[in-house]
Amino acid sequence: MSGQASATAMAAQSRPQRVLAIVLVSYLMIVLDISIVITGLPKMKESLDFSPTGLTWVQNAYTLAFGGLLLLGARAGDILGRRRMFNSGLALFTLASLAIGLAQSPVWLIAARAVQGVGAAILAPSTLALLTTNFPEGPARTRAVGYYGATAGIGASVGLVLGGILADWLSWRVGFFINLPIGVALFLGARRYLNETERHAGQFDLAGAVSSTLGMGALVYGLVRAAEAGWSDAISLTALVAGVLLIVFLVFNEWRVKQPIMPLRLFADRERVGAYVARVLFLGGMLGFWFFTTQFMQSVLGFSPFQAGLAFLPTTLPNFVAAMAVPKLTRRFGNDWVLAGGLAVSMIGMAWLSRVSVETTYIIGVALPMVLIGIGQGGTLSPLTISGIARVAREDAGAASGLVNVAHQLGGSLGLAILVVVFASADAGTLGIQQLLAHRIGMSLTAGAVMLALALVATLALIVRKPNSSQAIR
């Protein structure tokens, strides 16, 4: 009898760890598919005949669908059950990965990437919400969320290396085909180890979901089109105005509906607001780093995709070390100061990297600043996540996790769109093709450094200098 009791106790203790493993691997797959594309972009451009600005939609179609529908996905998890939505999102994400790998045209690939983003929007909120409900607030949750944040940073870096290897040695398509066995294994594991969460009666805020998706999509489309067609282009201006109006409508809608997908009370805490703002700015700068640095190394320095993937190791390895050190650093210095330090180091690295030119050498001009960027990223994402879900009520766990991911994805989309405008407008007279490309990349990275500086300002103003929790804005 005692042996049976002991086995039951061991199973109860091991279940949270298995839940953590399933959550981390599924989140890794989502993040990996954002970064694995980066080092394969030149090969995609060549094989499917993308235009330079059209190439940005390989990322933006995914991140816009992902970010725009995250809040609805989070709400669906609250109403229908998070395990059910986890499995549904996982199935859609895996099937879309197969379609991407089989793509024969830019339209096919972009459409499949958008569907994959929808799958990620259903899947991702359940991952963080499952952590919130399975690990109580305190050291256990801090450690679990620390691993979650580390997965984001490490997955992004590993995806760059893996994407370069696959694009150079096999095909960029293989990076999407590998999702099939991983998706099947996760689906089986989820059915066995994930318990269904309590369902809550409610309604779907479709007006909020549609206005958030179309609003952000219109803003990004307007920015990207303006970079190519100019600011006097009527379609660009119409898209930008429509985007602003839809976002205004979203805020009004969330204020008046009884069951919003983005409860405005989540913005009543100063620390969470600071985390959302800083995350948007941080991801804007960092996605620009991945997008433009790989093109600099391949188009200016002459690296192959494989070499470019390996060339990101000065970011990957420090990122891993810093991310693993975050729980210990947080206990010693506090979450807010670890976050501020990570942002400061990232900003210095980005400013250094932005000095690139055709005369830049890899070691001094690229690898060394990459070390700082890797340390900064590893030390930033986990603290941002912890602050983004601080003091959230249990019934708002899904919405809060969705909002964290919204800030992550839409920050990347809007940030990249803004940096594409900077890239297209940067001119330096009569330069050669490579000199002009290097100049434009340098200007884009400079704008990325400014975004990181603004993220640091937001952190210092709203998180480091936050009032006591009892005095938080209500």
C-alpha positions as CSV (number, residue, x, y, z in Angstrom):
1,M,0.0,0.0,0.0
2,S,2.9,2.3,0.9
3,G,4.5,1.4,-2.4
4,Q,1.4,2.5,-4.3
5,A,1.2,5.7,-2.3
6,S,4.9,6.4,-3.1
7,A,4.4,5.8,-6.8
8,T,1.3,8.1,-6.8
9,A,3.3,10.8,-5.0
10,M,6.2,10.5,-7.5
11,A,3.8,10.8,-10.4
12,A,2.2,13.9,-8.9
13,Q,5.6,15.5,-8.5
14,S,6.8,14.6,-12.0
15,R,3.6,15.8,-13.8
16,P,4.5,19.6,-13.5
17,Q,7.9,18.8,-15.0
18,R,6.3,16.9,-17.9
19,V,3.9,19.8,-18.4
20,L,6.9,22.2,-18.4
21,A,8.7,20.0,-21.0
22,I,5.7,19.9,-23.3
23,V,5.1,23.7,-22.9
24,L,8.8,24.6,-23.6
25,V,9.2,22.3,-26.6
26,S,5.9,23.6,-28.2
27,Y,7.0,27.2,-27.5
28,L,10.5,26.4,-28.9
29,M,8.9,25.2,-32.1
30,I,6.9,28.5,-32.5
31,V,10.0,30.7,-31.9
32,L,12.2,28.5,-34.1
33,D,9.9,29.1,-37.0
34,I,10.3,32.8,-36.7
35,S,14.1,32.7,-36.7
36,I,14.8,29.7,-38.9
37,V,13.5,31.7,-41.8
38,I,16.1,34.5,-41.4
39,T,19.2,32.8,-42.6
40,G,17.2,31.2,-45.4
41,L,15.8,34.4,-46.7
42,P,18.3,34.9,-49.5
43,K,17.7,31.3,-50.7
44,M,13.9,31.9,-50.6
45,K,14.3,35.1,-52.5
46,E,16.3,33.3,-55.2
47,S,14.1,30.2,-55.5
48,L,10.7,31.9,-55.4
49,D,11.6,35.2,-57.0
50,F,10.6,37.5,-54.2
51,S,11.1,41.3,-54.4
52,P,13.2,42.9,-51.6
53,T,10.2,44.4,-49.8
54,G,8.0,41.4,-50.6
55,L,10.5,39.3,-48.7
56,T,9.5,41.0,-45.5
57,W,6.1,39.5,-45.8
58,V,7.6,36.0,-45.2
59,Q,8.0,37.3,-41.6
60,N,5.2,39.8,-41.4
61,A,2.4,37.4,-42.6
62,Y,3.3,35.0,-39.8
63,T,3.8,37.6,-37.0
64,L,0.7,39.6,-38.0
65,A,-1.6,36.6,-38.0
66,F,0.1,35.4,-34.8
67,G,-0.1,38.7,-33.0
68,G,-3.4,39.8,-34.3
69,L,-5.3,36.7,-33.2
70,L,-3.4,36.0,-30.0
71,L,-6.0,37.7,-27.8
72,L,-8.8,35.8,-29.4
73,G,-6.8,32.6,-29.0
74,A,-6.2,33.4,-25.3
75,R,-9.9,34.0,-24.8
76,A,-10.8,30.8,-26.6
77,G,-8.6,28.9,-24.1
78,D,-10.5,30.4,-21.2
79,I,-13.9,29.4,-22.6
80,L,-13.2,26.1,-24.4
81,G,-10.3,24.7,-22.3
82,R,-6.6,25.3,-22.8
83,R,-5.7,21.7,-23.6
84,R,-8.3,21.6,-26.4
85,M,-6.9,24.8,-27.8
86,F,-3.3,23.7,-27.3
87,N,-4.0,20.6,-29.4
88,S,-6.0,22.5,-32.1
89,G,-3.4,25.1,-32.5
90,L,-0.6,22.5,-32.6
91,A,-2.4,20.6,-35.4
92,L,-3.0,23.7,-37.5
93,F,0.6,24.9,-37.0
94,T,2.0,21.5,-38.0
95,L,-0.1,21.2,-41.1
96,A,0.7,24.7,-42.2
97,S,4.4,23.9,-41.8
98,L,4.0,21.1,-44.3
99,A,2.3,23.5,-46.8
100,I,5.1,26.0,-46.4
101,G,7.7,23.3,-47.1
102,L,5.8,22.5,-50.4
103,A,5.3,26.1,-51.5
104,Q,5.9,26.8,-55.2
105,S,5.2,30.6,-55.3
106,P,5.5,33.7,-53.1
107,V,1.7,33.9,-52.7
108,W,1.5,30.2,-51.7
109,L,4.3,30.6,-49.1
110,I,3.0,33.9,-47.6
111,A,-0.6,32.4,-47.4
112,A,0.7,29.3,-45.6
113,R,2.8,31.4,-43.3
114,A,-0.3,33.4,-42.4
115,V,-2.2,30.1,-41.6
116,Q,0.8,29.0,-39.5
117,G,0.5,32.2,-37.6
118,V,-3.1,31.5,-36.9
119,G,-2.1,28.1,-35.5
120,A,0.6,29.8,-33.3
121,A,-2.0,32.3,-32.1
122,I,-4.2,29.5,-30.8
123,L,-1.2,27.5,-29.4
124,A,1.0,30.2,-27.8
125,P,-1.5,31.6,-25.1
126,S,-2.1,28.1,-23.8
127,T,1.6,27.5,-23.3
128,L,2.1,30.5,-20.9
129,A,-1.3,30.1,-19.3
130,L,-0.5,26.4,-18.5
131,L,2.6,27.5,-16.8
132,T,0.7,30.1,-14.8
133,T,-1.9,27.6,-13.7
134,N,0.5,24.7,-13.0
135,F,3.1,26.7,-11.1
136,P,2.0,29.0,-8.2
137,E,3.4,32.5,-7.9
138,G,6.8,32.4,-6.2
139,P,10.2,30.7,-6.9
140,A,8.6,27.8,-8.8
141,R,6.9,30.1,-11.2
142,T,9.9,32.4,-11.5
143,R,12.0,29.4,-12.5
144,A,9.4,28.0,-14.9
145,V,8.9,31.4,-16.6
146,G,12.7,31.9,-16.6
147,Y,13.0,28.7,-18.7
148,Y,10.1,29.9,-20.9
149,G,11.9,33.2,-21.5
150,A,15.2,31.5,-22.1
151,T,13.5,29.3,-24.7
152,A,12.5,32.4,-26.6
153,G,16.0,33.7,-26.8
154,I,17.8,30.4,-27.3
155,G,15.2,29.2,-29.9
156,A,15.7,32.4,-31.9
157,S,19.5,32.0,-31.9
158,V,19.4,28.2,-32.6
159,G,17.0,28.8,-35.4
160,L,19.4,31.1,-37.1
161,V,22.2,28.6,-37.1
162,L,19.9,25.7,-38.0
163,G,18.3,27.7,-40.8
164,G,21.7,28.5,-42.3
165,I,22.8,24.9,-42.2
166,L,19.7,23.5,-43.8
167,A,19.5,26.3,-46.4
168,D,23.1,25.7,-47.4
169,W,23.4,21.9,-47.2
170,L,19.8,20.7,-48.0
171,S,17.0,23.2,-48.5
172,W,15.3,26.0,-46.6
173,R,12.2,23.8,-46.9
174,V,13.6,21.2,-44.5
175,G,13.3,23.7,-41.7
176,F,9.6,23.4,-41.9
177,F,9.3,19.7,-42.6
178,I,11.0,18.9,-39.2
179,N,7.9,20.4,-37.5
180,L,5.9,17.3,-38.5
181,P,7.5,14.7,-36.2
182,I,7.9,17.2,-33.4
183,G,4.2,18.2,-33.7
184,V,3.0,14.6,-33.7
185,A,5.1,13.8,-30.5
186,L,3.8,16.9,-28.8
187,F,0.2,16.1,-29.7
188,L,0.5,12.6,-28.1
189,G,2.3,14.0,-25.0
190,A,-0.4,16.7,-24.5
191,R,-3.2,14.1,-24.7
192,R,-1.5,12.1,-22.0
193,Y,0.0,14.6,-19.6
194,L,-2.0,17.8,-19.9
195,N,-5.2,18.1,-17.8
196,E,-8.0,20.1,-19.3
197,T,-8.5,23.4,-17.5
198,E,-11.7,24.6,-16.1
199,R,-14.0,26.2,-18.7
200,H,-15.6,29.6,-18.1
201,A,-18.9,30.6,-19.6
202,G,-18.5,33.5,-21.9
203,Q,-18.7,35.0,-25.4
204,F,-16.0,35.7,-28.0
205,D,-15.1,39.3,-28.7
206,L,-15.0,39.0,-32.5
207,A,-15.1,42.7,-33.0
208,G,-12.0,43.1,-30.9
209,A,-10.2,40.3,-32.6
210,V,-11.1,41.6,-36.1
211,S,-10.2,45.2,-35.4
212,S,-6.9,44.3,-33.7
213,T,-5.8,42.0,-36.6
214,L,-6.9,44.3,-39.4
215,G,-5.6,47.4,-37.6
216,M,-2.1,46.1,-37.1
217,G,-2.1,44.6,-40.5
218,A,-3.1,47.9,-42.1
219,L,-0.3,49.8,-40.2
220,V,2.4,47.3,-41.2
221,Y,1.2,47.1,-44.8
222,G,1.1,50.9,-45.1
223,L,4.6,51.3,-43.7
224,V,6.1,48.6,-46.0
225,R,4.3,49.9,-49.1
226,A,5.4,53.5,-48.3
227,A,9.0,52.3,-48.2
228,E,8.6,51.1,-51.8
229,A,6.0,53.5,-53.3
230,G,6.7,56.7,-51.3
231,W,4.8,58.6,-48.7
232,S,2.6,60.3,-51.2
233,D,1.1,57.0,-52.4
234,A,-2.6,57.1,-51.8
235,I,-2.9,53.4,-50.9
236,S,-0.1,53.7,-48.3
237,L,-1.8,56.7,-46.7
238,T,-5.2,55.0,-46.7
239,A,-3.8,51.9,-45.1
240,L,-2.1,53.9,-42.3
241,V,-5.2,56.0,-41.6
242,A,-7.4,52.9,-41.6
243,G,-4.9,51.2,-39.2
244,V,-5.0,54.0,-36.7
245,L,-8.8,54.2,-36.8
246,L,-9.1,50.5,-36.3
247,I,-6.8,50.5,-33.3
248,V,-8.8,53.4,-31.8
249,F,-12.0,51.4,-32.4
250,L,-10.3,48.4,-30.6
251,V,-9.7,50.4,-27.5
252,F,-13.3,51.7,-27.5
253,N,-14.7,48.3,-28.1
254,E,-12.6,46.7,-25.2
255,W,-13.9,49.5,-22.9
256,R,-17.6,48.9,-23.6
257,V,-17.9,45.1,-24.1
258,K,-18.7,42.8,-21.1
259,Q,-16.1,40.1,-22.0
260,P,-13.2,41.7,-23.9
261,I,-10.4,39.8,-25.3
262,M,-8.0,42.5,-24.0
263,P,-9.4,43.5,-20.6
264,L,-8.3,47.1,-20.0
265,R,-7.7,46.3,-16.3
266,L,-4.5,44.6,-17.4
267,F,-3.1,48.0,-18.1
268,A,-4.0,49.2,-14.6
269,D,-0.6,48.0,-13.2
270,R,2.4,50.2,-13.9
271,E,4.9,47.4,-14.1
272,R,2.9,45.4,-16.6
273,V,2.4,48.5,-18.8
274,G,6.2,49.1,-18.7
275,A,6.8,45.5,-19.7
276,Y,4.4,45.7,-22.6
277,V,5.9,48.9,-23.9
278,A,9.5,47.7,-23.4
279,R,8.7,44.4,-25.1
280,V,7.3,46.0,-28.2
281,L,10.4,48.3,-28.5
282,F,12.8,45.5,-27.7
283,L,11.4,43.1,-30.3
284,G,11.3,45.8,-32.9
285,G,15.0,46.4,-32.5
286,M,16.0,42.7,-32.2
287,L,14.0,41.5,-35.2
288,G,15.8,44.2,-37.2
289,F,19.1,42.8,-35.9
290,W,18.3,39.3,-37.2
291,F,16.8,40.4,-40.5
292,F,19.5,42.9,-41.5
293,T,22.6,41.2,-40.0
294,T,22.1,38.0,-42.0
295,Q,21.8,40.0,-45.2
296,F,24.9,42.0,-44.3
297,M,26.9,38.9,-43.8
298,Q,25.7,37.1,-46.9
299,S,25.4,40.1,-49.3
300,V,28.3,42.3,-48.1
301,L,30.8,39.9,-46.4
302,G,30.1,37.1,-48.9
303,F,29.2,34.4,-46.3
304,S,27.2,31.4,-47.4
305,P,23.9,30.6,-45.5
306,F,25.8,27.9,-43.5
307,Q,28.6,30.4,-42.6
308,A,26.1,33.0,-41.7
309,G,24.3,30.6,-39.4
310,L,27.6,29.7,-37.6
311,A,28.5,33.4,-37.5
312,F,25.6,34.0,-35.2
313,L,27.2,31.7,-32.5
314,P,28.7,34.8,-30.7
315,T,25.0,35.7,-30.0
316,T,23.7,32.2,-29.4
317,L,26.2,31.0,-26.8
318,P,26.2,34.2,-24.6
319,N,22.4,34.2,-24.9
320,F,22.2,30.7,-23.5
321,V,24.6,31.5,-20.6
322,A,22.8,34.7,-19.7
323,A,19.3,33.2,-19.9
324,M,20.4,30.3,-17.6
325,A,21.8,32.8,-15.1
326,V,18.6,35.0,-14.9
327,P,16.9,33.1,-12.0
328,K,20.1,33.5,-9.8
329,L,20.6,37.1,-10.9
330,T,16.9,37.9,-10.2
331,R,17.2,36.5,-6.7
332,R,20.3,38.7,-6.0
333,F,19.5,41.9,-7.8
334,G,15.7,41.9,-8.4
335,N,13.9,41.3,-11.6
336,D,13.7,45.0,-12.6
337,W,17.4,45.7,-12.4
338,V,18.3,42.5,-14.3
339,L,15.9,43.7,-17.0
340,A,17.4,47.2,-17.1
341,G,20.9,45.7,-17.3
342,G,20.0,43.4,-20.2
343,L,18.5,46.2,-22.2
344,A,21.5,48.4,-21.6
345,V,23.9,45.8,-22.8
346,S,21.8,45.0,-25.8
347,M,21.6,48.7,-26.7
348,I,25.4,49.1,-26.5
349,G,25.9,46.0,-28.7
350,M,23.4,47.3,-31.3
351,A,24.9,50.7,-31.4
352,W,28.4,49.1,-32.0
353,L,27.1,46.8,-34.7
354,S,25.3,49.7,-36.5
355,R,28.8,51.1,-37.5
356,V,29.1,48.4,-40.3
357,S,30.5,49.2,-43.7
358,V,32.1,47.4,-46.6
359,E,35.4,47.7,-44.7
360,T,34.0,46.0,-41.6
361,T,35.8,42.9,-40.4
362,Y,33.7,40.1,-38.9
363,I,35.6,39.7,-35.6
364,I,35.7,43.4,-34.6
365,G,32.6,44.8,-36.3
366,V,30.2,41.9,-36.1
367,A,31.2,39.2,-33.7
368,L,32.1,41.3,-30.7
369,P,29.0,43.4,-30.7
370,M,27.0,40.2,-31.2
371,V,28.4,39.0,-27.8
372,L,26.8,42.0,-26.1
373,I,23.6,41.6,-28.0
374,G,23.4,37.9,-27.0
375,I,24.1,38.7,-23.3
376,G,21.4,41.4,-23.4
377,Q,18.8,39.3,-25.1
378,G,19.4,36.4,-22.7
379,G,19.0,38.7,-19.7
380,T,16.0,40.6,-21.0
381,L,13.3,38.2,-22.2
382,S,12.6,36.3,-19.0
383,P,12.4,39.4,-16.8
384,L,10.1,41.1,-19.4
385,T,7.8,38.0,-19.2
386,I,7.8,38.0,-15.4
387,S,6.9,41.7,-15.3
388,G,4.2,41.2,-18.0
389,I,2.2,38.7,-15.9
390,A,3.0,40.2,-12.5
391,R,0.0,40.2,-10.1
392,V,-2.4,38.9,-12.7
393,A,-5.6,37.3,-11.3
394,R,-6.1,33.7,-12.1
395,E,-9.2,34.4,-14.3
396,D,-7.1,36.8,-16.4
397,A,-4.1,34.3,-16.9
398,G,-5.1,33.6,-20.5
399,A,-5.6,37.2,-21.5
400,A,-2.4,38.3,-19.8
401,S,-0.3,35.6,-21.5
402,G,-2.0,36.6,-24.8
403,L,-1.1,40.2,-24.3
404,V,2.6,39.3,-23.6
405,N,2.7,37.4,-26.8
406,V,0.9,40.2,-28.7
407,A,3.5,42.7,-27.6
408,H,6.2,40.2,-28.7
409,Q,4.8,39.5,-32.2
410,L,3.4,42.9,-33.1
411,G,6.5,44.6,-31.7
412,G,8.5,42.6,-34.2
413,S,6.2,43.3,-37.1
414,L,5.9,47.0,-36.5
415,G,9.5,47.4,-35.7
416,L,10.7,45.6,-38.8
417,A,8.2,47.7,-40.9
418,I,9.7,50.9,-39.5
419,L,13.2,49.7,-40.0
420,V,12.4,48.8,-43.6
421,V,11.3,52.4,-44.1
422,V,14.6,53.6,-42.7
423,F,16.4,51.1,-44.9
424,A,14.6,52.3,-48.1
425,S,15.0,56.0,-47.3
426,A,18.7,55.9,-46.4
427,D,20.7,57.4,-49.2
428,A,24.3,58.4,-49.4
429,G,24.8,59.7,-52.9
430,T,26.6,57.8,-55.6
431,L,27.7,54.7,-53.8
432,G,28.3,51.2,-55.3
433,I,25.7,48.5,-54.7
434,Q,27.5,46.9,-51.8
435,Q,28.5,50.3,-50.2
436,L,24.8,51.5,-50.5
437,L,23.6,48.2,-49.0
438,A,26.0,48.4,-46.1
439,H,25.1,52.0,-45.5
440,R,21.3,51.2,-45.5
441,I,21.8,48.3,-43.1
442,G,23.9,50.4,-40.8
443,M,21.2,53.1,-40.7
444,S,18.5,50.5,-40.0
445,L,20.6,49.0,-37.1
446,T,21.1,52.6,-35.7
447,A,17.3,52.9,-35.7
448,G,17.1,49.5,-33.9
449,A,19.6,50.9,-31.2
450,V,17.2,53.8,-30.7
451,M,14.3,51.4,-30.1
452,L,16.4,49.6,-27.5
453,A,17.3,52.9,-25.8
454,L,13.5,53.8,-25.6
455,A,12.8,50.4,-24.2
456,L,15.4,51.1,-21.5
457,V,13.8,54.5,-20.7
458,A,10.4,52.8,-20.4
459,T,11.8,50.2,-18.0
460,L,13.6,52.7,-15.8
461,A,10.5,55.0,-15.7
462,L,7.7,52.4,-15.2
463,I,9.3,49.2,-13.8
464,V,12.5,50.1,-11.9
465,R,10.8,53.1,-10.3
466,K,7.5,51.4,-9.8
467,P,5.6,52.1,-6.6
468,N,4.9,49.3,-4.1
469,S,2.4,46.7,-5.3
470,S,-0.1,48.1,-2.8
471,Q,0.3,51.5,-4.5
472,A,0.2,50.3,-8.1
473,I,-2.1,52.1,-10.4
474,R,-5.6,50.7,-10.2
